[in-house]
Amino acid sequence: MAQMATAGAEVKGDSLSSLVEGVSRLSDAYRKRVIDVLDSHGIPEPQPGEWYSLEGAINALDELVDVIGPRTVKTIGKEIPETVEWPPAIDNVEAALTALDDVYQMHHRGDVGYYEFEKTGETSGRMVCETPYPASMDQGIVEGIVKKFNNSGAFVQVEEDEAAAERTFEVSW
């Protein structure tokens, strides 16, 4: 699936700081690599409250997918929900997945796409990720959200529906 255009769109430094903080939870080596790659795409160590080119951030993430692999980028994505500030009313999986787009829009401006969650069962749903981010990053973020807000301790599964027209993940917990 081709990524959407990001010309003129921006991402808030808080979001990129969450990426750096998330990768820092994995290792200092990955943290240094992420900072170096962001810097090489015109984003020096991101600062909260500042705005940066989303195109530069996406190019950096695409490079990371090529260099460290999609599995590692997915793992980084899973750490991001632990480093993002969530509204206090969010206390379960369904509420968090439903709120993902609001949180995303607060940290981006311009034509940045969206996240859309639809509940399909008691502990399952479908997440459409129409964003410019690599699929592995989106999958990791969705999985990380479910793990963070899954109060039952149930097994979490997030699988891409490759037959869907949009990037779609079937989610169960």
N, C-alpha and C positions, 0 to 999 in steps of 0.2 A: 504494500500500500504506500503510495507516495505521500510524503509529508506536506502539510499545508504551508503556504507562503507565510513568512514572518516579517517581511519588510516593514519597518516603522514600528513594530510592536515592541513592547518593553516588559521586562521582568524586574520585580522589586528585589533589592539586595537581600532582604530578609529571606526570600525564597532560596536564593543562591547560597546564603549563609547556612540555611537548613541543609542544603545539599552537602556543603563542606563539613558541617557538624555531623551529618549522617555518615559520611565516609570516614570521618575521624573516629567514629565508633568501631570501625573495622580495623584500621591500622594507620599509623603515621605515614607510612610509605604511600598508601592510596591518597591520603590527604594532600601530601606534597604533589603527587601526580595531578590530582584534580585542580589544585591551585595553579600549577604550571600550565596545564592545558587551558584553563579559563583565561589566564594571563596572555597566552599566545593568541587568543581570539578576542583580545581587546577588553578583557574583564579582569583587572587586577583584583586582588583579594576583595571579594564583595563586602560592602558595608551596609548594614541595616538602614533603611530609609532612603537609600539612593536607588536610582533606576538605571538599568543596563539594557543593552540591545538583546532582545530575545533571539534574534538571528545568530548573534555571537555565542550565546549560551547554548543554542541548539547545535551549532557547528561544533562546539566543544564537547557536548554530550555524544554527538555522532562519532567524533574522534575517539572518545573514551570507549565506545562500543567496539570500535575497530581495534584499539590497543589492548584493553583489558578484558574485552568480551562481553556479550550480552548478559551472561549469568551474573557477572560481577556488577554490572550496571543495575540489574534487577535487584540484587542484594542491597546496593546503595539505595535504590528506590524504597525498599522495605524499611529502611531506617528513617526516612524522611518524616513519616507520620509521628514518630517519637520526638522529633525536634521542632515540629510546627505547633503554634499555639492554637488550640481548638476552643470554640465557644463553650462556656461552662455547661450549657444545656445538652451538649452532645455526650451521651453516655452509653450508646449501644451501636452495634454494627450498622443497622439500617439508617439511623440518624446520621452517623458519620459519613456513610457512602452517599446519602442524599445531600449532605452539606458540602461534599467535596468540591462541587462546582463553585459554590459561594466563596470558599476559602481560596480556590484557584483564581477566581476573578479579582479578589482583593489584592492579589500579588502580581497581577498582570494587567497590562492595558494595551489597547489596540485590538486587531483581529487575531485572537489567541485560541479560538475554539472553545470547547466546553467538555464537561463530564456530565453524564446523565445516568442516573440509577433507576432501575425498575425492579421492584420486589416480585419474585416469581414463585415463592414458596415461603414456608415458615422460617427457614434458615437458608434461603437462596435468593439469588437475584442476577440481574444482567447489568453490566456497566459498559456504557458506550463511552469511549475515550476519543473524542475528535479534537486532538491536540497535536501540536508540532513535535512533541517529545518522542523519543524512541519508544517503540512498543515495549521493550524490556523495562524501561523506566516506569511507564504507566502500569504495567503488570505488577512491578514491585511495590509501587505506591498503593495500589488497590489491596494487594496482599497484606502490606504493612498496616493499613487501616483496619482490615478485618481482624488481624492478630491483636492490635492495640485495644479494640473495643469489644472483642469476643469474650464476654464474661463467663461463658459456659466451659471454656477450655477445649471445645470441640476442634477436631481437625479442620484446617482451612484449606480450601482448594480454589485456585484461580486459574482457569484455563481459557486460552484465546479461542474464540469461535472463528476459525479461518474462513468459513463459508459466508459470514456476515459481510454486508456491503461496507460497513464502517468497522473500525477497530472495536471489537466487542469482547468482553470477558464474561464468562459464566462463573459466578461466585457462589461458593457454598461454605457454611460454617456450622 
